[in-house]
């Protein structure tokens, strides 16, 4: 697959977004462990709530606006 002129910027932005979001999630988990004192039940409830919240967000049927999806299609070509 050939790369277009804008693919390098998109890859860099996706990498930075993934790195930052992973770092924030690790910090949140560490802080939760400090707050709960390592108590496994509270940590389990925290992780359960976190996963259910993300699952509800991903299952919501919100569609991207047509302008964004058209731009994505142009970048893939």
URRAMO-V460580 format. One record per run of one state. SS is the DSSP state (H for helix, E for strand, C for the rest). FROM is the first residue (numbers start at 1). TO is the last residue. If there is no record, write none. Layout:
BEGIN
SS	FROM	TO
SS	FROM	TO
END
This chain:
BEGIN
C	1	6
H	7	36
C	37	39
H	40	59
C	60	65
H	66	76
C	77	77
END
